[in-house]
């Protein structure tokens, strides 16, 4: 992993309190191994009554696409669920033609036991196809890439229905090497639950308002799986005694570690860029000169002939100068723009909270303020993302226009939630 740290302001006025934004830029290696690791997918399809008709037919077409794309060494388990979950085929339990027939034969049923379907998918990935009883061996060289691909169009109304519990379960599975990607169909599913499960599960979250887009989502997900070059990418920041507080501006899952905080980024695809922005409060440096205010540690497992653990340590240093020198220095435009994008994602989440509570005026105000910040950033000297910032500002203004009782519907809320999820995690494309 290539890693570089940049500061929004590297010159700090001595004896003054500062809020310091530091951006870690990560770029994954250029190409995956030629002999890639095996992909193991548990495809979990909602076949509840609400899926009847075009939604279920499109889901079946997408599933068939995935079956056809699997390589000779890849394995797919098929699970369907309505009131109850059913393991239609275990990993490697059927040939492609047989799987395609089983997919074609899926019919709509009753309720939505989302937890049962997801748990059956995790179980299918943990059980060895050779014994169908014993857990798979501990991680080793060429460990398969495992993912649950969960599709639903409705609310969890059977089985475990508590969102926090389901999100926690998804995070626990990710700790065991099983990521979760979620696909929400239509207008009736719980977007907070599905984005939460994907975030905790170190997978992806997709919103498919039009079922015709579903095959493209499956294509993107599979292509991403076969191009993985690193897994369990995590970034830690360990502040020094000069720092009062430290936070993470992105929406990535975070966990406290001794002496700091760890940000969990999940898997990385070939040439994929990730940016993590930290916000540090530095009360006041007493001496002029260079001072280390934190250490950043990047950890990952590289995929290749052997799955090997790697880490890289990067010191984060600032330069304490006179107040006049600090005022004369210009901000790094790339870091400043990234902060704007991530704060706009926060604003969208806040707007959702206010609109859900009926405070539409407050929601419009939050979005308008974020849009204005983006416009100002786009007009700043040295901006390299002005067109992108202006487009995002226009999206926020459009969302603000929907902040009224008749217009704030399921579709508007989902658009806002998924835009916040995408930009709040990854920031720059």
C-alpha positions in Angstrom: 0.0 0.0 0.0 1.4 3.4 -1.0 0.7 5.9 1.8 1.2 9.7 2.1 0.1 12.2 4.8 -0.7 15.8 4.1 -1.8 18.6 6.5 -4.4 21.3 5.7 -2.1 23.7 7.6 1.5 22.5 8.3 2.5 25.9 9.9 0.9 26.5 13.3 1.2 29.8 15.2 3.2 29.2 18.4 1.2 29.4 21.7 -2.2 29.3 20.0 -4.8 26.6 19.9 -5.4 25.0 16.5 -7.7 22.5 14.9 -5.4 20.4 12.6 -6.8 18.3 9.7 -4.4 15.6 8.5 -5.3 13.5 5.4 -3.9 10.0 4.8 -3.9 9.1 1.1 -3.7 5.3 0.5 -3.4 3.7 -3.0 -3.6 0.0 -3.4 -1.1 -1.9 -5.6 -1.7 -1.7 -9.4 -2.7 -5.3 -10.1 -4.1 -8.4 -8.3 -2.2 -11.6 -8.3 -2.5 -13.5 -11.6 -3.5 -16.6 -9.7 -6.1 -14.9 -7.5 -7.6 -16.3 -4.4 -10.8 -18.3 -4.6 -14.0 -16.3 -4.1 -16.7 -17.7 -1.9 -20.0 -15.9 -2.0 -23.2 -16.7 0.0 -26.0 -15.1 -2.1 -28.9 -14.4 0.2 -32.1 -13.6 -1.7 -35.3 -12.2 -0.3 -38.3 -14.1 -1.7 -40.9 -12.5 0.5 -44.3 -11.7 -0.9 -43.4 -8.1 -1.7 -40.7 -9.3 -4.1 -43.3 -11.0 -6.4 -43.2 -9.8 -10.0 -40.5 -7.7 -11.7 -38.3 -7.3 -8.5 -37.9 -11.1 -8.0 -37.4 -11.8 -11.7 -34.7 -9.1 -11.9 -33.1 -10.5 -8.7 -33.1 -14.0 -10.3 -31.5 -12.6 -13.5 -28.8 -10.9 -11.3 -28.2 -14.2 -9.4 -27.9 -16.1 -12.7 -25.4 -13.5 -13.9 -23.3 -14.1 -10.8 -23.4 -17.8 -11.2 -22.2 -17.6 -14.8 -19.3 -15.3 -13.8 -17.9 -17.5 -11.1 -14.5 -19.0 -12.1 -13.7 -22.7 -11.9 -12.2 -22.4 -8.4 -14.9 -20.1 -7.0 -17.8 -21.3 -4.9 -21.3 -20.0 -4.4 -23.9 -20.9 -1.8 -27.5 -20.0 -2.5 -29.9 -19.0 0.3 -33.5 -17.8 0.0 -35.7 -16.5 2.8 -39.2 -15.4 3.5 -40.6 -16.3 7.0 -37.8 -18.9 7.2 -34.4 -19.2 5.6 -33.5 -22.1 3.3 -30.1 -23.3 2.1 -30.8 -24.1 -1.5 -27.2 -25.0 -2.3 -24.1 -25.2 -0.1 -20.7 -24.0 -1.3 -19.7 -26.1 -4.3 -22.8 -28.3 -3.8 -24.0 -27.9 -7.4 -22.7 -27.5 -10.9 -23.5 -24.2 -12.6 -26.4 -25.6 -14.7 -28.0 -27.1 -11.6 -27.6 -23.7 -9.7 -29.1 -21.9 -12.6 -32.1 -24.2 -12.5 -32.5 -23.6 -8.8 -32.4 -19.9 -9.3 -35.0 -20.0 -12.0 -37.3 -22.0 -9.7 -37.3 -19.4 -6.8 -40.9 -18.3 -6.1 -42.3 -15.6 -3.7 -43.4 -16.5 -0.2 -44.4 -14.8 3.0 -42.6 -12.5 5.5 -39.0 -11.1 5.7 -36.7 -13.1 8.0 -33.7 -11.0 7.1 -31.7 -12.2 10.1 -32.3 -15.8 9.4 -31.2 -15.5 5.7 -28.1 -13.5 6.7 -27.1 -16.0 9.4 -27.7 -18.9 7.0 -25.3 -17.2 4.6 -22.6 -16.8 7.3 -23.0 -20.4 8.3 -22.7 -21.5 4.7 -19.3 -19.7 4.5 -18.0 -21.1 7.8 -18.8 -24.7 7.0 -16.3 -26.7 5.0 -17.9 -28.1 1.8 -15.9 -31.3 2.3 -17.5 -32.2 5.6 -20.5 -29.9 5.7 -20.1 -30.0 9.5 -16.8 -28.7 10.7 -15.7 -25.0 10.6 -13.3 -24.0 8.0 -9.6 -24.0 8.9 -7.9 -21.0 10.4 -6.7 -18.3 8.0 -3.7 -19.4 5.9 -1.9 -18.8 2.6 -4.4 -18.3 -0.2 -7.3 -18.0 2.2 -10.6 -17.6 0.2 -12.3 -14.3 -0.1 -15.6 -14.7 1.7 -18.6 -12.4 1.3 -22.3 -12.5 2.1 -24.4 -10.7 -0.6 -27.7 -9.8 1.0 -30.6 -8.6 -1.1 -34.0 -7.4 0.3 -36.9 -5.1 -0.5 -38.5 -4.9 2.9 -38.3 -4.5 6.6 -37.0 -7.3 8.9 -40.3 -8.5 10.4 -39.5 -12.1 11.4 -36.6 -13.3 13.5 -34.1 -10.8 14.9 -35.6 -7.3 14.1 -33.4 -5.0 16.3 -31.2 -3.0 13.9 -28.3 -2.5 16.4 -28.1 -6.2 17.0 -28.0 -7.0 13.3 -25.3 -4.4 12.7 -23.2 -5.8 15.6 -23.6 -9.3 14.2 -22.4 -8.1 10.8 -19.3 -6.5 12.5 -18.6 -9.7 14.4 -18.7 -11.7 11.1 -16.3 -9.3 9.5 -13.9 -10.0 12.4 -14.1 -13.6 11.3 -13.2 -12.8 7.7 -16.7 -12.7 6.3 -17.7 -9.3 4.8 -21.3 -8.3 4.2 -22.6 -6.4 1.1 -26.2 -5.2 1.1 -28.5 -4.4 -1.8 -31.8 -2.6 -1.1 -34.6 -2.9 -3.7 -37.4 -0.4 -4.1 -38.8 2.0 -1.5 -39.8 -0.1 1.5 -36.5 -1.5 3.0 -34.7 0.0 6.0 -31.7 2.0 4.5 -30.2 2.7 8.0 -30.1 -1.0 8.7 -28.6 -2.0 5.4 -26.0 0.8 5.3 -25.2 0.0 8.9 -24.7 -3.7 8.2 -22.5 -2.9 5.2 -20.4 -0.4 7.1 -19.9 -2.7 10.1 -19.4 -5.7 7.8 -16.7 -4.0 5.7 -18.7 -4.5 2.5 -20.6 -2.2 0.2 -24.1 -0.8 0.3 -26.2 -0.4 -2.8 -29.6 1.3 -3.4 -31.5 -0.1 -6.4 -34.5 2.2 -6.9 -35.0 0.7 -10.3 -34.7 -3.1 -10.4 -33.2 -2.9 -13.9 -30.0 -1.6 -12.4 -29.5 -4.7 -10.3 -27.4 -6.7 -12.8 -24.9 -3.8 -12.9 -24.6 -3.8 -9.2 -23.9 -7.6 -9.2 -21.3 -7.0 -11.9 -19.6 -4.2 -9.9 -19.5 -6.4 -6.8 -18.1 -9.4 -8.5 -15.4 -7.5 -10.4 -14.4 -5.9 -7.1 -14.1 -9.3 -5.4 -11.8 -10.7 -8.1 -9.5 -7.6 -8.1 -8.9 -7.6 -4.3 -5.2 -7.0 -3.5 -5.5 -6.4 0.3 -7.8 -7.3 3.1 -8.5 -6.0 6.6 -6.9 -2.6 5.8 -6.9 -0.5 9.0 -5.4 2.8 10.0 -4.5 3.9 13.5 -3.6 7.3 14.9 -1.6 7.6 18.1 -1.6 11.3 19.3 1.3 12.7 21.3 1.1 14.6 24.5 0.8 17.8 22.4 -2.7 16.8 21.3 -5.8 17.4 23.4 -8.4 15.5 21.2 -8.4 13.4 18.0 -11.2 12.4 15.8 -12.0 10.9 12.4 -14.0 12.9 9.9 -14.9 9.9 7.7 -17.7 7.6 8.5 -15.6 4.4 8.6 -16.1 2.1 11.5 -13.8 3.0 14.4 -12.5 1.2 17.5 -10.4 2.4 20.4 -6.9 0.9 20.6 -4.2 1.4 23.3 -3.0 5.0 22.9 -5.3 5.9 20.0 -8.1 5.0 17.6 -8.2 2.5 14.7 -10.2 3.1 11.5 -11.4 0.0 9.7 -11.3 0.3 6.0 -12.1 -3.3 5.0 -10.8 -4.7 1.6 -8.9 -2.8 -1.1 -9.1 -3.4 -4.8 -6.3 -2.9 -7.4 -5.4 0.8 -7.7 -8.2 1.8 -5.3 -7.7 5.1 -3.5 -8.9 5.6 0.1 -8.5 8.8 2.1 -8.8 9.1 5.8 -9.0 12.5 7.4 -8.1 13.1 11.1 -9.0 16.1 13.1 -6.7 17.0 16.0 -6.9 19.7 18.6 -3.5 21.1 19.5 -3.9 23.5 22.5 -0.7 25.5 21.9 2.9 24.6 21.0 5.4 26.4 23.2 8.5 26.2 21.1 9.2 27.3 17.5 10.2 24.4 15.3 9.2 21.0 14.0 7.2 18.9 16.5 5.7 15.4 16.0 2.0 15.5 17.1 1.0 11.9 16.2 2.0 8.7 14.6 -0.1 7.0 12.0 0.1 3.2 11.5 -1.3 1.5 8.4 -2.0 -2.2 8.7 -3.1 -4.7 6.0 -3.0 -8.2 4.7 -1.5 -8.4 1.2 -3.0 -11.1 -1.1 -0.6 -13.1 -3.1 1.2 -16.5 -3.0 0.9 -16.0 0.8 -1.5 -13.9 2.8 1.0 -11.8 4.7 0.5 -9.1 7.4 2.1 -5.7 6.7 2.3 -2.4 8.6 3.7 1.0 7.9 4.4 3.8 10.4 4.2 7.5 9.4 5.1 10.3 11.7 2.8 13.3 11.7 4.7 16.5 12.2 3.8 20.2 12.2 6.0 23.3 12.2 5.4 25.9 15.0 6.1 29.4 13.6 5.3 33.0 14.4 1.8 34.2 14.0 2.7 36.3 11.0 4.3 33.3 9.2 1.3 31.1 10.0 -1.1 33.7 8.6 0.9 34.1 5.4 0.8 30.3 4.7 -1.9 29.0 2.3 -4.0 25.9 3.1 -3.4 22.7 1.2 -6.4 22.7 -1.3 -6.7 19.0 -1.6 -7.0 18.5 2.1 -9.4 21.4 2.5 -11.6 20.0 -0.3 -11.7 16.6 1.2 -12.7 18.0 4.6 -15.6 19.9 2.8 -16.8 16.7 1.1 -16.7 14.7 4.4 -18.4 17.5 6.3 -21.1 17.6 3.7 -21.7 13.9 4.3 -22.1 14.7 8.0 -24.6 17.5 7.1 -26.7 15.0 5.1 -26.9 12.7 8.1 -27.9 15.6 10.3 -30.5 16.7 7.8 -32.0 13.2 7.9 -32.1 13.3 11.7 -33.9 16.7 11.7 -36.3 15.8 8.9 -37.2 12.5 10.6 -38.1 14.6 13.7 -40.3 16.9 11.6 -37.8 19.8 11.6 -37.7 20.5 7.9 -36.6 24.1 8.2 -33.6 23.0 10.3 -32.8 20.2 7.7 -33.0 22.7 4.8 -30.7 25.1 6.8 -28.1 22.4 7.4 -28.0 21.4 3.7 -27.9 25.0 2.5 -25.0 25.7 4.8 -23.1 22.7 3.5 -23.9 23.6 -0.1 -22.5 27.1 0.4 -19.3 25.7 2.0 -18.9 23.5 -1.1 -19.4 26.4 -3.5 -16.9 28.5 -1.6 -14.4 25.7 -1.8 -15.0 25.3 -5.5 -14.1 29.0 -6.0 -11.0 28.9 -3.9 -7.6 29.4 -5.6 -5.9 26.1 -6.6 -9.1 24.0 -6.4 -8.7 20.8 -8.4 -12.2 19.5 -7.8 -14.3 22.6 -8.5 -16.8 20.9 -10.9 -17.2 18.0 -8.4 -17.8 20.3 -5.5 -20.3 22.4 -7.5 -22.2 19.2 -8.5 -22.3 18.1 -4.9 -23.6 21.5 -3.8 -26.4 21.2 -6.4 -27.3 17.8 -5.1 -27.5 19.2 -1.6 -29.7 22.1 -2.7 -32.0 19.6 -4.6 -32.2 17.5 -1.4 -33.0 20.7 0.5 -35.9 21.4 -1.8 -37.4 18.0 -0.9 -37.4 18.9 2.8 -41.1 19.3 3.3 -43.9 17.0 4.5 -45.2 15.9 1.1 -41.8 15.7 -0.7 -39.7 14.0 2.0 -40.7 10.5 1.0 -38.9 7.1 1.1 -37.0 7.7 -2.1 -35.7 11.1 -1.0 -34.6 9.8 2.3 -32.8 6.8 0.7 -31.0 9.0 -1.8 -29.7 11.2 1.0 -28.7 8.3 3.2 -26.8 6.5 0.5 -25.0 9.6 -0.8 -24.0 10.3 2.8 -22.7 6.7 3.2 -20.7 6.8 0.0 -19.0 10.2 0.4 -18.7 9.9 4.2 -16.6 6.8 3.9 -14.6 7.2 0.8 -14.6 11.0 0.2 -12.6 11.4 -3.0 -13.4 9.0 -5.9 
